[in-house]
Amino acid sequence: MMRKLSTATLFAVSMIASPMAFAQTVVLKANDGSVDVSGELISFEDGFYTIRTQLGQMRMSAARVSCEGSACPQIDTASADFRIAGSDTVGDELMPLLLEGFAASLDAETSIQTSNDPTVKTATLVSDQGFGDELATIVVSSTGSSDAFSALLAQEAEIGMAARRIRPDEARALRDAGAGNMVSIDQEHVVAVDSLLVLVNPNNPVDTLSIDQISQIYAGQITNWSQVGGADLPIKVYTREVDSATAQTFLNRTLDPRNLTVTGLATVVSDNVEMSRAVVDDPAGIGFAAVAFQRGAKSLNIITECDIRTRPDAFSAKTEEYPFQRRLYVYNRLDNLSEDAAALLEFMTSSAADGVVEKAGFINLSVVRQPQDNVGGRMRGLIRTTTDAYEVSLMRQLLVELLDWDRLSTTFRFRAGSTKLDNKALVDLERLLEYLEAQSDDFEIAIVAFTDNVGPFEANLTLSEQRADEVADALKEAAGGRLDNVDITTLGFGPLSPAACNDTEDGRALNRRVEVWIRNN
């Protein structure tokens, strides 16, 4: 059950602008996207905007629209019930919709206002579908992931948003300040996954680039589209500030491992929206942005260093096997979490938020099913280089099994040498159970484990079998008898069928996985 917010908190709006300032144009945008109304703001009283339009005077509830323009009333953020701070990737698109979904779960509506500072939004929750009492005021500051942890450390926010995982030094600083264990399941929450797309102009004929080619383009070593199968046109590189989490994700996978730096001719843009807009407007452009910000740009397929081809689709993001994939997090302290903030966290991490995450353009954590028609490509390179008779026979067994089973998107991952599930995996167990319980046909499942290629083949094979057993046991324990009539098989294939290259730690981490396969009886 979702907890109701306290009705004792009230929303305060201070009319900082003088009355004369209202003789300016504002735009009122309906929260459901149905209509935008432009006109001169006459007044803002009792939660209603009154504006003068070409069709006459109109009065609209602040619970149903957002106001944009310099004449919009200033929000007194000091009156907020709690604050959320951090990543603009999460805060600009995803968090406003999560707040709307949270309000809907309480039979309330949300009014979201933007202050003179475009990075700060204030959400007001109003009961009875926007016609009742004000329930709470939440201030969202969307700047960068690092600011999530500095705001939590200074106790300026109760929830931090991050497009990357907290760093050890940040976690230690918060622990030492009494905030608790920031990487515990009670304080670290994955709310969505995100594919960082490599974008080009929609009229660019290039469909696929290798990571090597992308790196050389960004380093200024490849300078014309004709060098990668495109038109004879100089390439225009767009990038982000290096301290943004989006840029870090991109650079960590491309230039950094090759000891390259971004060309000095690159144009730096401020955020995901500006990035996609720049590429759409520039026939020679190339850039990168979170999946929710693709807009009209064209996303490229990616070839890894070991010839694994991946498409930027939802399934590869859910399995975390797309090369530029990342998790989107929210974090909280243990010592200052209010009841209101805890209720919001409960909603954001539940299946009730799946539709909201999808609406925002990100990839939710729901379970989907897909035939295994692309695994042969992952194995091609290994088959070419392996002559060991035992390994070849095991590959044949794997290929035979693949013909009989579909794969579910739920994928469990482990630290090197460990059989302990991470925080996301523990949440995914319950999501998997919900999916399996909803199946109407008789079915069986296979828990299938793989490893990286570090160490002897036999040792990795044994480790994969242990991990498969670990997940199967955890699933049965979590089910509590709900899967008693379902046959569960465990299989381990060691380093066979890599999902990524084994020459980096990130690639090896992707290969240390347990997949869930399903087939109907």
Beta strands, then each sheet from edge to edge (+ up, - down):
strand 1: 13-14
strand 2: 25-30
strand 3: 36-45
strand 4: 48-53
strand 5: 56-61
strand 6: 65-68
strand 7: 74-75
strand 8: 82-87
strand 9: 109-114
strand 10: 120-126
strand 11: 134-143
strand 12: 159-162
strand 13: 188-200
strand 14: 208-210
strand 15: 236-240
strand 16: 267-269
strand 17: 285-290
strand 18: 298-299
strand 19: 301-303
strand 20: 309-310
strand 21: 325-332
strand 22: 369-371
strand 23: 406-413
strand 24: 443-450
strand 25: 488-492
strand 26: 513-520
sheet 1: 1+ 7-
sheet 2: 5+ 4- 3+ 2- 6+
sheet 3: 9+ 10- 11+ 8+ 12+ 21- 13+ 17- 15- 16-
sheet 4: 9+ 10- 11+ 8+ 12+ 21- 13+ 18-
sheet 5: 14+ 19+ 20-
sheet 6: 22+ 23- 26+ 24- 25-
end
